[in-house]
Amino acid sequence: MHESPAAQETSAQKTSVQETAVAQDEPPVTNQPCPSGRARRSKRTAGSHRSHPRVPLRLRLRRTRRRRLRRLIIAFLALIAALCTAAVVAYQLTDIPEPHPENVTQSTVFTDDKGSYLGRRGPVDRQEVPLSQVPRYVQDAVIAAENRTFRTDNGVSPRAIARAMLASLTGGERQGGSTITQQYVKNALLSPEQSLSRKAREALIAIKLDRTRSKDEILEGYLNTVYFGRGSAGIQAAARNYFDVDTRNLTVSQGAALASIVNIPSYYEKAGSDPKVTAKLRDRWEWVLDAMAASGSITAKQRAEAVFPAFRFYPPGTTEGQREYMIDVAAKEAADRLGITEDQLARGGYTVRTTFDLALQDATTESVKDLKGRKGTRLHTAVVAIEPGDGAVRLLYGGSDYARQPFNDAVDGAVEAGTALEPFGKVRLGAPLTALRKTAAPTPLKLASAYATVAAKGVYATPYTVTEIIRDGRTVYTARPDTRRALNEKEAFVVNATMYAWPALGTSVAPSTAQTFFTAGAGGGITRRTVWSTRLDSRLALTVVLFADRPGEKKDTTVPAQLPDKPAPTESAEETAAQIWQLATAGVGESPTPAPVAEEGEAARPRTRAAQR
């Protein structure tokens, strides 16, 4: 039976659809009723299982984890790259700042004639020294105590940075442990602010500093700025304040002690006066020396021979109170010699070598400390010792405590001379002694210089207190005596003879000793107001002055007062002068025997320690 063309076409289409369905693994389309949704899903699922087996959950999780891990690694590498880029950019943009002005300001140090530390002027006790003046074992001691990898590290300590950052983020206690380079950056170049950003900048500058400067340059900067306690900024000030020596003269033991102090300077500064502090510092000192021996910085013999050093007493004793009088005078003179202001001198980093004998000065302080005045009055003591024919002031005692009385009795005190001027009354005086007779109340320094002129056979020498001024290792001033003749030799002999023939004014001192000193003054008996006691020889002229005052009727004024009766003021003055004279001449093989009346043109010559230099 033949089908119509339309039927044939319809049949062909059905066949094509069925073939396609079979090819796609689908059930052929029929004219049967449409199955339910559940049936269709079951069929699709069955067909799907036949072509794509289900992947186990464990495998699917593993594949997912791998994808996530790859993404995390990529993100981490991107972060690292960004951080590195930021660090490089920050490094390139970071400049090494100049040190803060207060960290480059230096004080001016004053020493006595032997180089012993006298005191300083300036806002901070700091003097720079080149690294070449710091012994290698002192450098190694600081490295052993503060940063043992200093010579090889790149300027930072990652562990210390991480610890500091953690402390900043958590609000914990401030952390240390920085390298020497970081400490130098923090102390000298940055503010003391404790923050994460400042710590990061500190690290960048430290790295850049390490790459652009030598280790020696960094160590020199560090040693000249690090704080050692006792007001000492830098190794030079510390050496003087703790051991009274220059840096170049530090021993192995002293260097290790200073290195140990850097850790807690405000605590260890009492070493030598506080037993507990001293014991703790000694333990750290041993630890530093052991590290130095282990690294080869010192030999086993040096380690075995090391002895814990003796420290200068701290806080300063009573003798410190009168040293400021000497420094005042020397500072004014030094500034005048250099043609600068005293403030410029104080900030200039000079070393001023004075004419003073510090040991004699301190001994004088002890000799006069027990002298007392009447009730309601104040007793003043001034002591001056000058080298005749030269003018060097070896001793200048202007008061017991600068803090209570900044006025210097020896230099500025106008003291009634009385009969102390009478030996000059019958001779012709030349300049500058011509004004002496017109001055009823000269300063002790001026009258002492007149006595020194007599001891120098009539040659007047302008008193001076500054021998030498040094800056940056270069001498910028050297004193030269300024002398002129103020008396001829015969007139000088007359004055000298008159002084030693002068009767002792009510003194109970032995006659032989009384003839040694010229003792005179203003007032007499119970009304005595001033006593001058002087001894001369060709090498030293020593004058001790006692005078008293009491409050005046007007506010902040004083008027002369009587000296105490017991002990007799002349006795006190001569005994004090005798003690100081003996101290000044001790140790030279001669005893301070009474000075006879000299023959013309000659004077008794017991050699003094001051004059031997």
ABEGO torsion letter per residue (X at the ends): XBBBAAAAAAAAAAAAAAAAAAAAGBBBBBABBBBBAAAAAAAAAAAAAAABBBBBAAAAAAAAAAAAAAAAAAAAAAAAAAAAAAAAAAAAABBBBBBBAAAABBBBBBBBAAGBBAEBBEABBBBBBBAAABBAAAAAAAAAAABAAAAABAGBBAAAAAAAAAAAAAGBBBBBGBBAAAAAAAAAABBABBBAAAAAAAAAAAAAAAAABBAAAAAAAAAAABBAEGGBBEAAAAAAAAAGBBAAABBAAAAAAAAAAAABAAAAAABGABAAAAAAAAAAAAAAAAAAAAAGABBAAAAAABBBBBBBBOBBBAAAAAAAAAAAAAAAAAAAAAGBBAAAAAAAGBBBBBABBAAAAAAAAAAAAABBBBBGBBBBBBBBBBBBGAGBBABBBAEABAAABABBAAAABBBBAEAAAAAAAABBBBOAAAAAAABABBBAAAAAAAAAAAAAGGBBBBBBABABBBBGGBBABBBBBBBBBABBAAAAAAAAAAAAABBBBGBABBAAAAAABBBBEBEBEAABABBBBBBBBAABBBBBBBBBBBBBABBGBBBBBBBBAOBBAAAAAAAAAAAAAAAAABGAGBBBBBBBBBBBGBBBBBBBAAAAX
